[in-house]
């Protein structure tokens, strides 16, 4: 080693093998740990350091590639800058609804410089135990996606952790809920079917009791009332929001109505159900939309790929909106003031035309074989 080459400090050598600590930075800069902390934290606290000392400490931190300990900062500031996202992902097939909403949550969190933590559930029966356990200081607040609870469980909700729901069920009363206008969407797509000339329409809705699913069925019924058409017997069936359940429900209904008239059009509670119904119909040699038209709800990647007629709810924006509101709740709680924003945020929906929904045919209706 030549005389012109500075000898590496012990802290510099050790930094090759482990993350540098604040103590390493202090030694490198030749100051106390307290002075180094004050310099790095921009003078927060009772201790003050000179501009020259601060520059020396920051230069040492840069040389050592020092990063402040996030956990320690969270403890001192009582803020983790992390939000939790709770969802039931106990599905064998991909849940595109979850993925697109989560994409919105991640985007919103990134824009707000927040970390996102996923807390998956294997069923909503775990919620009363799991959700309070998540509120142990690891996140500043929670976003819960489409909770489907059987009873009123508000007593176990932690009051110290702000909570926002997306498409909340009837029994989880969060501080704020974000949702789409489900009833308006169900009404709009079925009314559009009537305008296309259809009169014999089947509804394969989502599971009861589910607030979003119920409202979409309500829209189906309101469209019939508006057009003066009575809903045929057994023409509202309910199933879970998956392709497999949609396929099974459609096949079961076709078997039960053997020899009767095939519906001219089918409105489904979501895109997955719609795709399952299409599979069941095509397995019987029926063509969509030549023999029967179909429309879904959500406008997920599946619907976009298949060019399916559907109702678009702004999933990305719903996720981002949930983050925005959650941060407002967190700030209000930290400041000791009330949250003065809306408690229920309803975003508009729109019809998306697709190749699965055509004008009503003029030929005689088909019989279920």
N, C-alpha and C positions, 0 to 999 in steps of 0.2 A: 504494500500500500504506500503510495507516494505521499509526500508532505502536503501536496495540494489537495488531496482527497480527504474530505471530512470523514471522521470515524463515525459510523452509525451508532446512535444511542441504543441503550438497552431496550427502550420502549420500541424503537424502530425494528430491532431484531425480533422481539417477541411478537410484534404485530404480524410477522409472517406466519405465525403458527396459531394465533388466536385473535379474536376480535379485540381491538384496542378499547381500553376503558377510559373513563374520565380521569382516573388517577394517572394513566399513561400520558394523557394530554397535558396534565398539570406538570408532570416531571419533564416532559419535552419542552414546555414553555418556561419552566423554572418558576412556577407560581404554586400557591396552595390549591388544594382541591376546591375549596369554597370560591376562590377567585376564578378558577377555570369554569366552574358551574355557572357563576354569575355572568361571565363573558359569553359563554355559549348560549345561555338562556336570555340574552339581551337585557340583562339588568333586572330581571324579575327577582323579587326578594328584597331583604333589607341591606344586603351588601352591595357596594358600588365599586367599580374598577375604572381605571383611567382608559382613555382611548388607546394609548400605546400598549397597555396590558391586554386589552381586548383583541387588538390586531395580532399581538404575539400568540395569544391562545388560539385564535382562529387559524392562524398560519400553521401552528403545530397540529391542530385537528385535521387540517387539510393534508399535511404531510403523512399523518398516520392513517388517513382515511377513516377517521372516527365517525361513527353514527350514534346519535343519542339513543339510549335504551328506551324503546317504546313503552314497555311495561312500567318502568319507573316514572316516565313522564305521565302516563295515564293515572298512576296512583297519586302523583303530586297535583295534577290538574283536575282529577276526578272526571276525566273525559278520555275515552279510548279512541275516538274518531273511527269507530267501527259500528256497523249496524248488522243485525241478524236477520236472516230471511228463512222463515219456517214454512215448510210445505210437506204435504203427504206425497211421497214419490214411490209408493208401493205399487208400481205397475210393471207388468212384464214387457209391455210395448212402450216406445218412447212417448213421453208426455210433451207434445209440442206447445200446448197452452202454457205449461209451466216454463218451458225453455224461453219462450218469447217474452213472457212477463219478467222472468229473471234477467233477461237481456236488458230490459228497460230499467230494472233496479240497479244493475251494474253500471249502466251508463249514467244514471242519475247520481249514484254514489261516486263515480269517477269525477264527474263534473263538480261535485261538492267536496272532493278530496277526502272521501271516506273509504274505509276498507269494508268489504262485504264478506260476511261469514254465512255459509249455508248450514242450516240445522234440519236435516231430513227426518221425517216421521215415517214409520211403517204403518200407521193408522191413526185416526184422530182420537181413538180411545187413549192414546199415550199423552195427549195434550195436557190434561190437568197435572200430570207429574213432570213432563219434560219442559214445558214452557216456563214455569217458575224456576226450574233449575238453570235455565239459560240466562236468567236475570240476576246473575251473581257478580256483575261488574265487568264481564268480558266484552259486553257491547253496551252502547249508549241507548239503544232502542231496538224494537223488533218490528218487522213487517211479516204478517201472517197471511198466507195465500189460501183463499177459499176454504176456510175452516168449516168442517161438516160435523157438528156436534149434535148429540142426541138430546141433551138436556141443558138447562141453564147452568153454566159453569162459571159465571162471572166472579164468584167468591174467591177463586184461586188466582185470579189475574193479579200480578204484582203491581201495586200502586206506584212504586218508585221507578218503573221502567216504562217510558212512553211506548205505545203500541198502536200501529196502524194496520188495518186489514184491507185486503183486496178481495172484492166479492164475498163479503162476510156472510156467514149463515145467520140464522135467526137468534142463536144463543151465545154468540161471542160479541159482547158490546165493547169494542175498542174505543179509544178516544176519537179516532177518525176512521172512516171507511171510504175507500175509493172503488168505484164500480162503473160499469157501462149501463146504458139504458136498455136493459134486457127486454122489458115489456114492449117498448117502442120498436125494437128490432124484430121481435116475433110478429108483431102486428104488421110492420112494413113489408116483410118478405111474403107473408101469406096474403096480404092485400094485393101485392104485386102478382101473385099467382092467380087471384081472382081476375085481375085486369088482363091477364094473358088468356083468359077464357076457361080456367079450371073451376070445377065445382065440387069434385069428389077428392078431398085432400085428407091424407093421413098425417098424424103427428106422432113422431117417435121422440119423445122428450127425455130430458135428463132425469136423474133420480129424485124422488121425493123423500123427506122434506128438504129441498134445496132451494133457497130463495131465488137464485138466478134461474134455475130450471123451471121453477113454478111461474116466474114472471114471463118467461118465453112462451110457456103454454097459455098463460093468460092473454098474451098478444095474439096467439093463434085463435083463441076463442073470440076475442074482440073483433078480429078481422071477419070471422064468420057472421057475427051479429051485425056488423056494419054492412055487409053485403047481403043480408037477409037469407043466409044459408044455414040450415040446421046441421050441426055436427052429427055425422052418422054414428050409430052404436059401435062402441069398441074401436073408435078411430082416434083415441088418445091413449097411447101406451107410454110407459116410462121404463128407462133402463139406465145403466151407469154410463159415464162419459168415455167409453173406449170403443175401439173398432170391433173387438171381439164381442162385446155386449150388444153393440148395434147390429152386428150380423146375426147373433143368436136371437135377439128380439124380433128382427124382421122375419127370419125363418119360422119362428114359432107362430107369429101372426099369420103368415101365409098358410101354414098348415091348418090353423084353426078356422080359416075362411076359405077353405077349398071349395071350388065351384061357384064362388061369389065374384062380384066385379072387382077387378084390380083397381086400386086408387090411381087417379090420373097424375097426382103429384104427392110428394112426401116432404114435409118440413121436419128437420131433425134438430135436436137440442144442441148439437155441436158438430164440428166437421168430422170428428172421429166416428160418431154414430152414423153420420151420412155415408161415410166410406164403407162402414160395415154393412149398411143397408144395400149399397150398390153391389157389394160382393154377393150378398144373399140373392139379390134379383138376377144378377148375371149368371149365378150358378144354376138358375132355372131357365136359362136361355133368354132372359128378358134384356132388352137394350135400354140404356139410359142415355138420352132422354126420349128416344123414339117411342118406347112403350110406357114409360113412366118418368116424370121429372123429379129431381131431388135438389133440395137446398139445405145447406148446413148453417153453422153459426160459429164465429170466431175469426175466420180468415187467417188460419195458421198456414205454415209452409205446405202442409198436405193439400189444403184447398188451392193454394196458389199454383202448386205443381200440377194438379189435376184440372186446373181452370174450372173449379167447382163454383156454382152459384152459392153465395153465402151472405151472411151479415158480418160486416167488418166491425169489430170492436177494437179500439186503439190500444192494443196490448202493450206495445212499447211505451206509449205515453202514460198509461196507467201505472206502470212500474216506476217511471221517472217521477210522476206526480206523487206517488206514495213516499218516495225518498224525500222530496221537497217538504212535504207536510211533516214527516217524521222529524226532520231536522228543526223545523219550526217548533214542534212540541218539545224537543230536547232543549232548545235555547230558552223557551218559555219556562221550563222547569228549572233550569240552571239560574235564570234571572229572578225566579220567585214570582213571576207574573203569570197571568192567565193566557191561555191560547185563545185568540179571538177569531180564528179562521173558521171555515165551514166544517161541520161535523160529518157530513155525508157529501162526497163529491161524485157527481154522476156525469160521465163523459158521453157524448153523442155517438151513435152508430150510423152505419150507412149500408145500403144494399150494394153488393158486388155482383154484377152480371157474370154468368159463366155458362159453359157449354152443357151443364147438366140440367138446365132449366130453359125449355124452349116454349114457343107458343103452343097452346092446347091443340092436339090433332083433331081433325074433322071425322076420322073414322070411328066406328063403333067401339065402345069400351071393351077391353080384354077381360077374359075370365081367368081366375086363378086355377091353374091345373095342379 
